[in-house]
Amino acid sequence: MAKKNQPANDRLDAFLVEEYEVQGEKRSNWSKVGAAWPHQDGKGYRLVLNAVPVNGVVVLRLPEPKED
């Protein structure tokens, strides 16, 4: 579990990205499925998933501020 004094930007959000096509235009749907936090020793990450993608691909990204 992440420490309370750890900055939020140390977290990476985990996404399942599904690509599809609509009328010849390529699009993608990003579904947040979890998050990852660095180990204290800096040599790895703890990945917590709420869902497992069928295709086995998880994309990790820095969190972005939510839009109002």
One Martini backbone bead per residue (centre of mass of N, CA, C, O) as a GRO file, in nm:
protein
   68
    1MET     BB    1   0.099   0.034   0.018
    2ALA     BB    2   0.076   0.357   0.019
    3LYS     BB    3   0.205   0.627   0.144
    4LYS     BB    4   0.094   0.922   0.281
    5ASN     BB    5   0.381   1.089   0.216
    6GLN     BB    6   0.339   1.036  -0.076
    7PRO     BB    7   0.342   1.152  -0.370
    8ALA     BB    8   0.110   1.144  -0.625
    9ASN     BB    9   0.334   1.137  -0.868
   10ASP     BB   10   0.427   0.832  -0.801
   11ARG     BB   11   0.187   0.747  -0.941
   12LEU     BB   12   0.033   0.498  -1.148
   13ASP     BB   13  -0.188   0.448  -1.395
   14ALA     BB   14  -0.409   0.187  -1.500
   15PHE     BB   15  -0.474   0.068  -1.840
   16LEU     BB   16  -0.717  -0.013  -2.073
   17VAL     BB   17  -0.670  -0.044  -2.430
   18GLU     BB   18  -0.918   0.008  -2.684
   19GLU     BB   19  -0.925  -0.052  -3.020
   20TYR     BB   20  -1.108   0.124  -3.286
   21GLU     BB   21  -1.360   0.164  -3.551
   22VAL     BB   22  -1.514   0.464  -3.711
   23GLN     BB   23  -1.561   0.529  -4.019
   24GLY     BB   24  -1.226   0.489  -4.048
   25GLU     BB   25  -1.175   0.578  -3.749
   26LYS     BB   26  -0.942   0.585  -3.508
   27ARG     BB   27  -0.987   0.454  -3.176
   28SER     BB   28  -1.001   0.491  -2.805
   29ASN     BB   29  -1.041   0.308  -2.494
   30TRP     BB   30  -1.008   0.417  -2.155
   31SER     BB   31  -0.955   0.198  -1.870
   32LYS     BB   32  -0.947   0.197  -1.543
   33VAL     BB   33  -0.768  -0.079  -1.342
   34GLY     BB   34  -0.546   0.095  -1.169
   35ALA     BB   35  -0.224   0.090  -0.981
   36ALA     BB   36   0.111   0.232  -0.913
   37TRP     BB   37   0.391   0.184  -0.681
   38PRO     BB   38   0.680   0.250  -0.548
   39HIS     BB   39   0.933   0.129  -0.406
   40GLN     BB   40   1.145   0.226  -0.161
   41ASP     BB   41   1.413   0.124  -0.331
   42GLY     BB   42   1.342   0.177  -0.655
   43LYS     BB   43   1.313  -0.144  -0.796
   44GLY     BB   44   0.989  -0.101  -0.816
   45TYR     BB   45   0.641  -0.217  -0.832
   46ARG     BB   46   0.306  -0.181  -0.724
   47LEU     BB   47   0.036  -0.369  -0.860
   48VAL     BB   48  -0.312  -0.271  -0.876
   49LEU     BB   49  -0.594  -0.466  -0.973
   50ASN     BB   50  -0.950  -0.461  -1.070
   51ALA     BB   51  -0.860  -0.568  -1.356
   52VAL     BB   52  -0.824  -0.796  -1.636
   53PRO     BB   53  -0.706  -0.807  -1.934
   54VAL     BB   54  -0.750  -1.006  -2.208
   55ASN     BB   55  -0.481  -0.904  -2.374
   56GLY     BB   56  -0.249  -0.828  -2.140
   57VAL     BB   57  -0.268  -0.506  -2.146
   58VAL     BB   58  -0.089  -0.246  -1.967
   59VAL     BB   59  -0.113   0.101  -1.901
   60LEU     BB   60   0.122   0.340  -1.780
   61ARG     BB   61   0.038   0.652  -1.610
   62LEU     BB   62   0.029   0.959  -1.533
   63PRO     BB   63  -0.152   1.155  -1.361
   64GLU     BB   64  -0.438   1.357  -1.423
   65PRO     BB   65  -0.620   1.610  -1.397
   66LYS     BB   66  -0.933   1.683  -1.338
   67GLU     BB   67  -1.211   1.777  -1.503
   68ASP     BB   68  -1.495   2.002  -1.468
   0.00000   0.00000   0.00000
